[in-house]
Amino acid sequence: MPTLAVTNFNIVCSVLGGFITLFGLVSYLFKEKFYLSEALISLLAGVTFSPHATNFVRPLEYTGSQSNLNAVTLYFSRLVLGVQLVLAGVQLPSRYLKTEWKALALLLGPIMTLMWVASSLLIWALVPNLPYVHALAIAACVTPTDPVLSNSIVKGKFADKNVPKDLQKIIIAESGANDGLGYPFLFIALYLIKYTGHDGLGQHGGAGKAMELWFGETWGYVIILSVVYGAVVGWGAKELLHWAEERKFVDRESFLVFAITLSLFIIGTCGILGSDDVLACFIAGNAFTWDDWFRLQTLDDSLQPTIDMLLNLSIFIWFGAVCPWSLFGDNEIIPVYRLIALGVLILLFRRLPVVFAFHRYIHQIEEKRQAIFVGFFGPIGVSAIFYLYVSLEFLETIKVDGIVREDAEKLREAMMIIVWFLAICSIIVHGLSVPLGKLGFFLPRTLSRAFSHNSDDEHESLPVRNFRASTISVLRERRRRNSTSGRTTPVVGQGTTSPRSATAFRGEESADIEPGTPPLVASSRTIKFPDEPLPAQLSLDQSGRRV
């Protein structure tokens, strides 16, 4: 007898496939009419399917332990970021990093540094008993702007109508580059914590060792190597694809998917080398389309956006399922009211004041309104979760007698709560900002027009009776003047050939009477006012009908 096979694999396939299928049926309505981001919708779906609600998706049961769950989340985030950043690099015009290096240097240098410092000060001020160096580590996770969430303001109908093309490009370039450049901000804090925190217990070398590792390993091996590696691989891939396409060795399907497979290759090889695969993917995407050939060849292609959408929906469903929701209200790190205040302040002051102060030096930002827009839309998302789990993995290595050191363990808990909460706040707020902004813009105008229309209707409906009476009075006065001056109103059918005479003072319907219409017909079609006598040749029978 057949039995149900309610396995985890079957459940995950059913839930994921069912949600994406149903969302696809109304995706245009949600994204292009209501301006809702797919990240927000997927996050809410993930919460609904998670153990916190219906318990259809059980991530901890799939992975077996919390450490395995952390590793899966880290690798999933790496995959999505790698694919996104190669595609972001491909979207930019030819030699964009070279031609716009001044604006990018400003965004990735002083602006990003001040964002890091501002975020750390807010975290340090609101989290009780938190050392400042710990606040720097937490702030480094939320400093980069997320390329996945940025797509909601640089793609689609809203972007086409409201965001200039140059502004879209600089937002894409910044979100792609600063994701990889989050490593120096993060690891200067982590190295200092490891070698100077808790009096350097279990470690040797102090602050000098920390700075040596930061300059040599983080900048030299992680950042510079990833830039060189990404440029070489991207350029080599471009030349190989040119060579294969000229000789007709590559079919259309393989040609279109080439950028996706390139991102997978870079993620894997950079992971083996221990370098910055996120930054390498972005640089490779730019080098790959340096001559603009591949971008123009795939400009109208939908394969890359389709794969991109599937990854985005999947990652945010996963985030909704693995997010530690219960820790937000029940922890020993920060009270919930301070956590909410921190979320509001980070969204308002982490980026907006800095971008507004420097916007005059970025030629793509032409006015103050655009500066506010760019300053506010610096979302925290996949990149923040990626750096969170990179940090957790590093902090596990700070041990004393085989046990994670006390300050490192406390920082792990603080980072888990704060970074996750700030990411959720950004996904919700930035996911709803566009529709709420549209509603706030159009609703007052719509209500004003509605009230104005109703008011006009009321004013126009009052004098109808008086208007009819005044019209009759005017006609009587004109008839009296005509009779006094010896003029009479022509009678239809008595030799009158002028169209004007047939319709004089007879109402609007008489205008439809064509010349040459028989008198009786013309008279029957003419509207008569109550006090106007019938033509001489017409009379009424006993029943009141014309004869």
Disulfide bonds with the S-S distance in Angstrom:
none
